[in-house]
């Protein structure tokens, strides 16, 4: 097995060894052993890693040299959008704004986004503008996967969107 493949994929999604070990329910030393080639994950763990990294089992195991990204499921895409939307909403406020309700924060955030859209939207749909804003909070690999899914599902709308290149 290419001993660096798990490490590089882990770093690509922004996890350290401890965080990956917690997601998998194993010790950090186990993740370290996989990454250095002292040990290999079992088949079930390989499958879990493939889902987490959105690549094939063979790519992680070093059996394939060509990376084949597996698109996000509808559930994963919705979950990603919800988390990014929440991050976008809460990034507008400081710790001093704790007196505002979540609904008030949402209304204020949406108004800030609408104002920015009217100033900078330049002919795109508001939904496309929101997608671009969400992309600002994604890792490159997440952005690329989201674009592939969006381009496939909504080819006409995709023309006005941010290109990850």
C-alpha positions as CSV (number, residue, x, y, z in Angstrom):
1,X,0.0,0.0,0.0
2,X,1.2,3.5,-0.7
3,X,1.8,4.5,2.9
4,X,1.1,8.2,2.3
5,X,-2.3,7.9,0.6
6,X,-4.3,7.9,3.8
7,X,-2.3,10.8,5.2
8,X,-2.7,12.9,2.1
9,X,-6.5,12.2,1.9
10,X,-6.9,13.0,5.6
11,X,-5.1,16.3,5.2
12,X,-7.1,17.1,2.1
13,X,-10.4,17.1,4.1
14,X,-8.8,19.0,6.9
15,X,-8.5,16.4,9.6
16,X,-5.6,15.6,11.9
17,X,-4.8,12.0,13.0
18,X,-6.8,12.4,16.3
19,X,-9.9,13.7,14.5
20,X,-9.8,10.8,12.0
21,X,-9.2,8.3,14.7
22,X,-12.3,9.6,16.6
23,X,-14.4,9.4,13.4
24,X,-13.3,5.8,12.9
25,X,-13.4,4.7,16.6
26,X,-9.8,3.7,16.6
27,X,-6.7,4.9,18.5
28,X,-4.6,7.7,17.0
29,X,-1.6,5.3,17.0
30,X,-3.6,3.0,14.7
31,X,-4.1,5.8,12.2
32,X,-0.4,6.6,12.5
33,X,0.5,3.0,11.8
34,X,-1.7,2.9,8.7
35,X,-0.1,6.1,7.4
36,X,3.4,4.9,7.9
37,X,2.7,1.5,6.4
38,X,3.3,-0.4,9.7
39,X,-0.2,-1.8,9.5
40,X,-3.2,-1.7,7.2
41,X,-6.9,-1.1,7.9
42,X,-9.3,-4.0,7.6
43,X,-11.8,-4.2,4.7
44,X,-14.6,-2.5,6.7
45,X,-12.4,0.4,7.7
46,X,-11.2,0.7,4.1
47,X,-14.8,1.0,3.0
48,X,-15.5,3.6,5.7
49,X,-12.4,5.6,4.6
50,X,-13.5,5.4,1.0
51,X,-16.9,6.9,1.9
52,X,-15.2,9.6,4.1
53,X,-12.7,10.6,1.4
54,X,-15.1,10.1,-1.5
55,X,-12.6,7.9,-3.4
56,X,-12.5,4.3,-4.3
57,X,-11.4,1.5,-2.0
58,X,-8.6,0.6,-4.5
59,X,-7.2,4.1,-4.6
60,X,-6.8,4.3,-0.8
61,X,-5.3,0.8,-0.8
62,X,-2.8,1.7,-3.5
63,X,-4.3,-0.8,-6.0
64,X,-5.3,2.0,-8.4
65,X,-3.1,4.9,-9.4
66,X,-5.9,6.9,-11.0
67,X,-8.1,8.7,-8.5
68,X,-11.8,8.3,-9.2
69,X,-13.8,10.6,-7.0
70,X,-17.1,9.3,-5.8
71,X,-19.8,12.1,-5.9
72,X,-21.5,13.1,-2.7
73,X,-24.8,11.5,-2.0
74,X,-27.9,13.7,-1.8
75,X,-27.9,13.3,2.0
76,X,-24.2,14.4,2.2
77,X,-24.8,17.3,-0.2
78,X,-27.7,18.5,1.9
79,X,-25.8,18.1,5.1
80,X,-22.8,20.0,3.6
81,X,-25.1,22.9,2.5
82,X,-26.8,23.1,5.9
83,X,-23.4,23.3,7.7
84,X,-22.0,25.8,5.3
85,X,-25.2,27.9,5.5
86,X,-25.0,27.9,9.3
87,X,-21.3,28.9,9.1
88,X,-22.1,31.7,6.7
89,X,-24.9,33.0,8.9
90,X,-22.9,32.9,12.1
91,X,-19.7,34.3,10.6
92,X,-21.4,37.7,10.4
93,X,-21.7,38.1,14.1
94,X,-19.3,38.6,17.0
95,X,-19.6,37.1,20.5
96,X,-21.2,40.4,21.6
97,X,-24.3,39.7,19.4
98,X,-25.5,36.9,21.8
99,X,-28.7,38.9,22.5
100,X,-30.0,38.2,19.0
101,X,-32.2,35.2,18.3
102,X,-31.2,32.8,15.6
103,X,-34.1,34.0,13.5
104,X,-32.9,37.7,13.9
105,X,-29.4,36.6,12.9
106,X,-30.7,34.8,9.9
107,X,-32.7,37.9,8.8
108,X,-29.8,40.2,9.2
109,X,-27.4,37.8,7.5
110,X,-29.8,37.4,4.5
111,X,-30.1,41.1,4.2
112,X,-26.3,41.5,4.2
113,X,-26.1,38.8,1.5
114,X,-28.8,40.5,-0.6
115,X,-27.0,43.8,-0.3
116,X,-23.8,42.2,-1.4
117,X,-25.6,40.4,-4.3
118,X,-27.1,43.7,-5.6
119,X,-23.7,45.4,-5.4
120,X,-21.7,42.5,-7.0
121,X,-24.1,39.9,-8.5
122,X,-23.5,41.0,-12.1
123,X,-26.3,39.1,-13.9
124,X,-26.3,35.8,-12.0
125,X,-29.2,34.3,-10.1
126,X,-29.3,34.9,-6.3
127,X,-29.1,31.1,-5.8
128,X,-25.9,31.0,-7.8
129,X,-24.5,33.9,-5.8
130,X,-25.3,32.0,-2.5
131,X,-23.6,28.9,-3.9
132,X,-20.5,30.9,-4.7
133,X,-20.5,32.3,-1.1
134,X,-20.8,28.8,0.3
135,X,-17.9,27.7,-1.9
136,X,-15.7,30.2,-0.1
137,X,-15.9,28.0,3.0
138,X,-15.2,24.7,1.3
139,X,-12.0,22.8,0.7
140,X,-10.9,22.6,-2.9
141,X,-11.9,18.9,-3.1
142,X,-15.3,19.7,-1.7
143,X,-15.8,22.6,-4.1
144,X,-14.9,20.4,-7.0
145,X,-17.3,17.7,-6.0
146,X,-20.1,20.2,-5.4
147,X,-19.5,21.7,-8.8
148,X,-19.6,18.3,-10.5
149,X,-22.9,17.5,-8.9
150,X,-24.3,20.9,-9.6
151,X,-23.1,20.9,-13.3
152,X,-24.7,17.5,-13.8
153,X,-28.0,18.4,-12.1
154,X,-28.4,22.0,-13.3
155,X,-26.3,22.5,-16.5
156,X,-28.0,25.7,-17.5
157,X,-27.7,27.3,-14.1
158,X,-24.0,26.2,-13.8
159,X,-22.9,28.6,-16.6
160,X,-23.1,31.6,-14.2
161,X,-21.3,29.9,-11.3
162,X,-17.8,30.2,-9.9
163,X,-15.3,27.8,-11.5
164,X,-12.9,26.1,-9.0
165,X,-9.9,26.2,-11.4
